[in-house]
Amino acid sequence: MLNRTNVIAIVGPTAVGKTALSIELAKAFNGEIINGDSMQVYRELDIGTAKVTKEEMEGIPHHLLDIKSPEESFSVAEYQSLVRGKIEEITARGKLPIIVGGTGLYIQSVLFDFRFTEQPDRDENRLAELEKMSPDDLFDLLHSLDPEAAMEIHPNNVQRVIRAIERVELTGKQKNAIEQNQGHEKVYHHYIIGLSIDREQLYNRINQRVDIMLENGLLEEVKMLHSKGIRDVQSIQAIGYKEIYAYLDGDVSIEDAIEQLKQNSRRYAKRQLTYFRNKMAINWFNPFTDAKKILKEINEFMQEKE
């Protein structure tokens, strides 16, 4: 049954302007913001994840930032549970929950009836074989077994790629087949704002953001994590960290690492847009020209009656 709780979500590719819009909507509609980015849950990963700063928050409460140490894992099932709890808390205070981020599956899992089942027991012999393969060969294998799943995972996220391969090989089912009977029914009375701009403009913003991150101390932030011996964990697979790690490990020059970071960010933005356009019914806007239209649409949504 549909929960009549009002929930707003703001989605879109990296660097498109989600943070700025979320603050304006929170001020306009008495809202509190819930993080919708899978990497901003980690402490010490601030600059590289473009985590909102205290100044940018403008006094608006933000939730589910800095709740995990870099060594900890974090799953979509855990995210779903935490966010649904926060939605109840925020609503009980008479505030509007606003989920903001670019991790499509995480946000989709909250707004729709996703149910998570346990992963089958691992075949240790097969796992050992997979772990000997290169990231490129692993991703090619996943793409041949389950193209839909491959579209949602970065090729360098080796652990997720391996788990996706195991899921197909152990169950005989692709991700889409497992999820076909779930994830379609709304859980909340929600409105999803999608932000999109011209591709060239977006790519320029991404490149500029990387330059600003470097000016703000990204290299120093990653060096600190690297010096602690933090590696082979989920958090360090984030774009902005794995590229600098390659430089710190002596595998590439700093110039090549920065160029790879920009390229990976642009590719990630493309995958984000593909996911959002294929998986959810979203109301698309240009954040720089449609501000008044967005406010009008949300106001009408808030006035809707059961």
C-alpha positions as CSV (number, residue, x, y, z in Angstrom):
1,M,0.0,0.0,0.0
2,L,1.2,3.5,-0.9
3,N,2.5,5.5,2.1
4,R,1.1,9.0,1.7
5,T,4.2,10.5,3.2
6,N,5.6,13.2,0.9
7,V,9.2,12.7,-0.3
8,I,11.2,14.7,-2.8
9,A,14.2,13.2,-4.6
10,I,16.7,15.2,-6.6
11,V,18.8,13.1,-9.0
12,G,21.2,13.6,-11.9
13,P,24.8,13.2,-13.0
14,T,27.7,14.4,-11.0
15,A,28.5,18.2,-11.1
16,V,25.0,19.1,-12.5
17,G,24.0,21.3,-9.5
18,K,22.0,19.0,-7.2
19,T,23.4,20.4,-4.0
20,A,22.5,24.0,-4.7
21,L,19.0,23.2,-5.7
22,S,18.4,21.0,-2.7
23,I,19.3,23.8,-0.3
24,E,16.9,26.2,-2.1
25,L,14.0,23.6,-2.0
26,A,14.7,22.8,1.7
27,K,14.5,26.5,2.6
28,A,11.3,26.9,0.5
29,F,9.5,23.8,1.7
30,N,10.8,23.4,5.3
31,G,12.8,20.4,4.3
32,E,15.7,18.3,5.6
33,I,18.2,16.6,3.3
34,I,19.1,12.9,3.1
35,N,22.3,11.9,1.3
36,G,21.7,9.9,-1.8
37,D,25.3,9.2,-2.7
38,S,26.9,5.9,-1.9
39,M,30.3,7.4,-1.2
40,Q,29.4,10.4,0.9
41,V,28.5,8.0,3.8
42,Y,32.3,7.7,4.4
43,R,34.2,9.8,6.8
44,E,37.5,11.3,5.5
45,L,36.2,11.2,1.9
46,D,35.1,14.8,1.6
47,I,36.8,16.6,-1.3
48,G,36.8,13.7,-3.8
49,T,33.1,13.0,-3.2
50,A,32.1,16.6,-3.5
51,K,30.5,16.3,0.0
52,V,28.4,19.4,1.0
53,T,30.3,21.7,3.4
54,K,28.9,23.2,6.5
55,E,28.8,26.6,4.8
56,E,26.9,25.2,1.8
57,M,24.3,23.6,4.1
58,E,23.2,27.1,5.2
59,G,21.8,25.6,8.4
60,I,19.7,22.9,6.7
61,P,19.9,19.5,8.5
62,H,21.7,16.8,6.5
63,H,21.5,13.1,7.2
64,L,23.6,10.0,6.4
65,L,26.8,11.8,5.8
66,D,30.0,10.5,7.5
67,I,28.3,7.5,9.1
68,K,31.0,4.9,8.0
69,S,34.7,4.6,8.4
70,P,36.6,4.2,5.1
71,E,37.3,0.5,6.0
72,E,33.7,-0.4,6.3
73,S,31.4,-1.8,3.6
74,F,28.0,-0.4,2.8
75,S,25.2,-2.0,1.0
76,V,22.0,-0.8,-0.8
77,A,19.9,-2.9,1.6
78,E,21.5,-1.0,4.6
79,Y,20.9,2.3,2.9
80,Q,17.3,1.5,2.2
81,S,16.7,0.7,5.9
82,L,18.5,3.8,7.2
83,V,16.8,6.2,4.8
84,R,13.3,4.9,5.4
85,G,13.9,5.4,9.1
86,K,15.1,8.9,8.5
87,I,12.0,9.7,6.3
88,E,9.8,8.7,9.3
89,E,11.8,10.8,11.7
90,I,11.8,13.9,9.4
91,T,8.1,13.6,8.7
92,A,7.3,13.3,12.4
93,R,9.0,16.6,12.9
94,G,6.7,18.2,10.4
95,K,9.5,18.5,7.8
96,L,9.8,17.5,4.2
97,P,12.4,14.7,3.4
98,I,14.5,15.5,0.4
99,I,16.8,12.8,-0.9
100,V,19.7,14.2,-3.0
101,G,22.3,12.3,-4.9
102,G,23.5,10.4,-7.9
103,T,23.4,6.8,-6.9
104,G,20.4,5.6,-8.8
105,L,19.9,2.1,-7.3
106,Y,20.1,3.4,-3.8
107,I,17.5,6.1,-4.3
108,Q,15.3,3.7,-6.3
109,S,15.5,1.1,-3.5
110,V,14.0,3.6,-1.1
111,L,11.2,5.0,-3.2
112,F,10.0,1.7,-4.7
113,D,9.3,-1.8,-3.3
114,F,12.7,-3.3,-3.5
115,R,13.2,-6.5,-1.5
116,F,16.6,-7.9,-1.0
117,T,17.3,-11.6,-0.9
118,E,20.4,-13.3,0.5
119,Q,23.3,-14.0,-1.9
120,P,23.8,-17.7,-2.5
121,D,26.8,-19.4,-0.7
122,R,30.0,-18.6,-2.5
123,D,31.9,-21.3,-4.5
124,E,35.4,-20.7,-3.1
125,N,37.1,-22.5,-6.0
126,R,35.3,-20.3,-8.5
127,L,36.0,-17.2,-6.5
128,A,39.7,-18.0,-6.5
129,E,39.6,-18.2,-10.3
130,L,37.8,-14.9,-10.6
131,E,40.2,-13.1,-8.3
132,K,43.1,-14.1,-10.6
133,M,41.5,-12.3,-13.6
134,S,42.2,-8.8,-14.6
135,P,39.6,-6.1,-14.0
136,D,39.1,-5.8,-17.8
137,D,38.6,-9.5,-18.3
138,L,36.2,-9.6,-15.3
139,F,34.1,-6.8,-16.7
140,D,34.0,-8.4,-20.1
141,L,32.8,-11.6,-18.5
142,L,30.1,-9.8,-16.6
143,H,29.0,-8.0,-19.7
144,S,28.6,-11.2,-21.6
145,L,26.6,-12.8,-18.7
146,D,24.5,-9.8,-17.6
147,P,24.8,-6.6,-19.7
148,E,22.2,-4.8,-17.5
149,A,24.2,-5.4,-14.4
150,A,27.4,-4.4,-16.1
151,M,25.8,-1.1,-17.1
152,E,25.4,-0.2,-13.4
153,I,28.9,-1.1,-12.1
154,H,32.1,0.7,-12.7
155,P,34.7,-1.7,-14.3
156,N,37.2,-0.9,-11.6
157,N,34.9,-1.9,-8.8
158,V,36.3,-5.4,-8.9
159,Q,34.4,-6.7,-5.8
160,R,31.0,-5.7,-7.1
161,V,31.8,-7.1,-10.6
162,I,32.8,-10.4,-9.0
163,R,29.6,-10.5,-6.9
164,A,27.5,-9.8,-10.0
165,I,29.2,-12.6,-11.9
166,E,28.7,-15.0,-9.0
167,R,25.0,-14.0,-8.8
168,V,24.5,-15.1,-12.4
169,E,26.6,-18.2,-12.2
170,L,25.1,-19.4,-8.9
171,T,21.4,-18.6,-9.5
172,G,21.3,-18.9,-13.3
173,K,19.4,-15.6,-13.4
174,Q,20.4,-12.2,-14.6
175,K,19.9,-9.2,-12.2
176,N,16.9,-8.0,-14.2
177,A,15.1,-11.3,-13.9
178,I,15.7,-11.4,-10.1
179,E,14.3,-7.9,-9.8
180,Q,11.5,-8.1,-12.3
181,N,8.8,-8.7,-9.7
182,Q,9.9,-5.8,-7.5
183,G,10.9,-2.2,-7.7
184,H,7.9,-1.0,-9.6
185,E,5.4,0.0,-7.0
186,K,5.8,3.3,-5.2
187,V,6.4,3.2,-1.5
188,Y,5.9,6.9,-0.9
189,H,4.0,9.8,-2.4
190,H,7.1,11.1,-4.1
191,Y,8.2,13.5,-6.8
192,I,11.6,12.9,-8.5
193,I,13.4,15.9,-10.0
194,G,16.0,15.1,-12.6
195,L,18.6,17.7,-13.5
196,S,20.2,17.6,-16.9
197,I,22.1,20.1,-19.0
198,D,23.8,20.0,-22.4
199,R,26.5,17.3,-22.5
200,E,29.3,19.7,-23.5
201,Q,28.4,22.0,-20.6
202,L,28.2,19.1,-18.2
203,Y,31.6,17.8,-19.2
204,N,33.1,21.2,-18.8
205,R,31.6,21.5,-15.3
206,I,33.0,18.1,-14.5
207,N,36.5,19.0,-15.7
208,Q,36.3,22.3,-13.7
209,R,35.1,20.5,-10.6
210,V,38.2,18.2,-10.7
211,D,40.5,21.2,-11.0
212,I,38.8,22.8,-8.0
213,M,39.0,19.6,-6.0
214,L,42.8,19.5,-6.6
215,E,43.0,23.2,-5.6
216,N,41.1,22.4,-2.4
217,G,43.4,19.6,-1.4
218,L,42.2,16.4,-3.0
219,L,45.8,15.1,-3.4
220,E,46.5,15.6,0.3
221,E,43.2,14.0,1.3
222,V,44.0,10.8,-0.7
223,K,47.6,10.8,0.6
224,M,46.2,10.7,4.1
225,L,44.1,7.7,3.4
226,H,46.9,6.0,1.5
227,S,49.4,6.6,4.3
228,K,47.0,4.8,6.7
229,G,47.3,1.7,4.6
230,I,43.6,1.8,3.6
231,R,43.2,-0.1,0.4
232,D,41.2,-2.9,-1.2
233,V,38.0,-1.6,0.4
234,Q,34.8,-0.3,-1.1
235,S,35.4,3.4,-0.3
236,I,38.7,3.6,-2.2
237,Q,37.0,2.4,-5.4
238,A,35.3,5.8,-5.6
239,I,36.3,8.0,-8.6
240,G,38.8,10.5,-7.4
241,Y,40.5,8.1,-5.0
242,K,41.5,5.1,-7.1
243,E,43.1,7.3,-9.7
244,I,45.2,9.1,-7.2
245,Y,46.1,5.8,-5.5
246,A,47.5,4.6,-8.8
247,Y,49.7,7.7,-8.8
248,L,50.8,7.3,-5.2
249,D,51.6,3.6,-5.9
250,G,53.9,4.7,-8.7
251,D,51.8,3.2,-11.5
252,V,51.0,6.5,-13.4
253,S,52.1,10.1,-13.5
254,I,50.1,12.7,-11.6
255,E,49.1,14.2,-15.0
256,D,47.8,10.9,-16.2
257,A,46.0,10.3,-13.0
258,I,44.2,13.6,-13.2
259,E,43.3,13.0,-16.8
260,Q,42.0,9.5,-15.9
261,L,40.0,11.0,-13.1
262,K,38.3,13.5,-15.4
263,Q,37.6,10.8,-18.0
264,N,36.2,8.4,-15.4
265,S,34.0,11.2,-14.0
266,R,32.6,12.0,-17.5
267,R,31.9,8.3,-18.2
268,Y,30.2,8.0,-14.8
269,A,28.0,10.9,-15.5
270,K,26.9,9.3,-18.8
271,R,26.1,6.0,-17.0
272,Q,24.1,7.9,-14.3
273,L,22.0,9.6,-17.0
274,T,21.4,6.2,-18.7
275,Y,20.3,4.6,-15.4
276,F,17.9,7.4,-14.4
277,R,16.3,7.6,-17.8
278,N,15.8,3.8,-18.0
279,K,14.8,3.0,-14.4
280,M,12.4,5.7,-13.0
281,A,9.8,8.1,-14.1
282,I,11.6,11.4,-13.6
283,N,10.6,15.0,-14.2
284,W,13.5,16.6,-16.0
285,F,14.7,20.2,-15.6
286,N,17.6,22.4,-16.4
287,P,18.8,23.7,-13.0
288,F,20.0,27.0,-14.4
289,T,16.9,27.9,-16.4
290,D,14.0,26.1,-14.7
291,A,14.2,27.2,-11.1
292,K,10.8,28.9,-11.0
293,K,9.2,26.0,-12.8
294,I,10.7,23.5,-10.3
295,L,9.3,25.5,-7.4
296,K,5.9,25.6,-9.0
297,E,5.9,21.9,-9.7
298,I,6.9,21.0,-6.1
299,N,4.3,23.3,-4.7
300,E,1.6,21.6,-6.8
301,F,2.9,18.2,-5.7
302,M,2.7,19.3,-2.0
303,Q,-0.9,20.4,-2.5
304,E,-2.1,17.1,-3.9
305,K,-4.7,15.3,-1.9
306,E,-5.2,11.6,-1.4
